[in-house]
Amino acid sequence: MSTHTRLLLSLFVTGLFISLSTPALAARSYLIELVVFSMQDRGDDEKWITPNPPLNEKKMSRAKLPAQIMDEYKEVPIEIKESNFSSYVDRIRENPERNIILATHWVQAVLDPASTIIARITNREILTDDLKTDNIDLMPDVSGDQLPTSQPVLDGFINFYLTGQYTLEADIRYTPVYRPSILDEEPATGPVSYRIYEKRRIKSGELNYYDHPKIGMVLRVTPVEMPTEEESKD
């Protein structure tokens, strides 16, 4: 066996030993804080306006509600108790042209796209596995695309993952209250939905604003120091 071959074999064995003996790095956990609000008196001429824009069914099927994600934590992380994000929520609430639809938070480990947790962002009280309103028999003789809504409906997901850099994908659909016209001379129109879809790099501690003529979102991610297994047992 030549010296060159022995050297390559030695490096291979050493590398294999290190890979077997070194534990995998733990995924970093982040607190994600989010507020979604509607905006009054904004124009309807934006390209985002789409009749019933579809949601990604594969990702929606994986999504968990923030409360379900938080059920995995026995103790509330100190970062939630010390957060000042509520001050931003109050500032939005005090604006007469803004109406808060949803304010929520959760903690999750950030992994690769196939393994990371996807958060379901919705104000629906009742969730179904079927994402297509055409198959929900709420009102006879009314199709899903023309389904009147008695309250604004928010639905979608937040996908926060790591692929060399932290990336956040937001896909949110908003359907305002639908009030059909009672005037005969006005044409009949069905409900209109608005969609925010963005994928951007995320830095911790920064406020991220997602703008849209009808709705807006403010989101922040903050690293969370989770207790070790030994600390959890104490």
N, C-alpha and C positions, 0 to 999 in steps of 0.2 A: 504494500500500500504506500503510495507516494506521500510526501510531506504535505502537499497541497490537499490531498483527499482526506488525510487524517485531521487537518485543520478545519475543513468544512464539516466533517462529522462531529468534531468536538464542539463547534459553534452550534450545530443543530441540537445536540444533546443538551447543551447548556441552556439554550433557548427554550427547549421543551420542558426542562426542569423548572425554569423560572415561571413559565406560563401555568404549570400545574400547581406550583406552590404559592403563587401570588393570588390572593382573593380578588374577585371582581370589584371594581369601584362601585360604591353605592350611588344610586341615582339621587340627584339633588332635588329637594322638595321646595316648592314655591307656594306662597299665598297669592291667590288671584282674586282681585276685587273688581267688581263690575257694576256699573249703573247704566241703564238704558232708558232713554226718555224720548218723548215725541215733541215736535216743534210746531208751533202754530203759525198760520199765515205764511207758509212757504209754498213756492210754486210747484206745479205738477209737471213741468216740462223737462225733467231730468231723464237721462237714459236708464236710470235704475228702475223706473216704473215698469213693472211687468205683471200681467195678469197671472196670479197664482204661481210665482216662480218656484221651481222644484227644489227640494232639499236633497242632499246626498243621503240616500236611504242606507247605504252601507255604513257610513259614519254615524248616522242617527241611531242605527240599531245597536251600536257600541256605546252610545252616550249614556251617562248617568247624571241624575239630578245632583246639584251641589250638596243637598242634604244627605243624599246617599253616599256621596264621596266622603263627607265629613263623619259619617257613622263609623268609618274605619279608625278614627282617632279617639282614644279614650279621654285624652285631655286636650283642652283648647290651647293651641300654641300661643305663646306670649306675644308673638307678632300681631295676632288678631286683637288681643286686649289693648295693645298699645297703638294700634293703627289710627291715623288721622283721616282716613279716607271718608269717614262720615261727614267731615267738614265740606268736602267737595259735593257730596250728595245734598247737604243742606243748602249749599249755594245754588245748585240747580233747582231745588224745590222752591226757593224764594223768587225765582224768575217767573213772572206771570206768563211768559211765552213758552215755558217748558212744563211738561207733565211727566213725572217719573212713572215708567211702566214696570220696571223691575230693578231692584238693588240686591245684590247677592255676593257671596264670597265662598271660596273653598280652598283647600290645601291639597296639592297632588305632587307626586314624584314625576319628574320630567324625563321621559325615555324616548326611544326611537319611535317613528310614526306608527309602526305596527303594534307597539306594546304600550304606548302612553295612554293615559285616561283621557277620554273625550267627555266634556261637560255639556249636558243638555240645558239650553237656555230657553226657558219658556215661562209664561205666566198662566198657562193652563192648569186648572186644578185637577182635571181628569186627563190622564195620558192613555193613549191606546197604541198598540203595536202597528196599527195600520196608519200610514202617513198620508194616504190619499183620501181627501174629503169626499170624493165621489162615492166611496164605499161606506160612508157614514150616513145612515138614514135618519137625519135629524128633522128634515122637513120634506114631506111628500111633494113630488112634482117640481122640485128645485134641484138643479144640478149643483155639484160641488163648486164649480167656478162661479156660481151666482148665489152661493149660500150667504144670506144676510147674517151679520154679526151684531150682537147686542153689546159687545164690549171689545176693545182692541185685543187682537191676538198676536202674541209674540212667540216665535218658535225658531229653533235653530241650534247651533252648537259652537263651542269654543274648543279648538284643537291645538294644544300647546305641546310641542315636541322638540327633540334635539337631533340635529343631523350636522354635526360640526359647529353649528350655531343654534341659538334658541330661536325658534320660529313659532309665531302664533297665527293660526288660521281662524278667521271669524266668518261664519255664514249664518246670517240672521234674517228672518222674514217677518215683516210687520204688516198686519192687516187692520186698518182703522175701523171704527164703527161704521157700519153701512146703513145709510138712511135713504131708501128709495124715494124718488120724487113722487108727489101726489098730484102734480100738474100734468094734464094730458098733453100739453104742447111740448113738454120736455122729453127727450128720448130716454128710453129705459137703459140704464147702465148697471152692471153688476159691481160687486166689491173689487177694489184694486189693492194689490199688495205691493210692498216696497221691500227691496232686498239690499242688505249690506253684505258684500263679500270682499274680504281683504286678506292677504297673506303678507306678513311683514316680520322683519327681525325685531326682537324684543330685548331691551336692556332693563335690568332690574331697577326698581325705584323710580322709573320715569312714568309720567302720565301719558297714556296713549289715547288720542282722540280720533274717533271714527266719525266722519262727517257725512251727512246726507240731508237732502232738502226736508224730509219728513221726520226722520229719527236721528238720534245721535247716541254714541256710546263713549264712555270714559272707562279705561281699564288700566290697572296697575298690577305688576307682578313684583313680589318681594321674597328674597330667600328666607327660608324658615329653618331654624336649627331644631331638628327632631331629636328626641331623647334616644339614647342607645338602648339596646335590649336590657343591659344591666340596670340602667337608670329607671326603665319602665317597671322592672320587678321590685324596686325599692318602695 
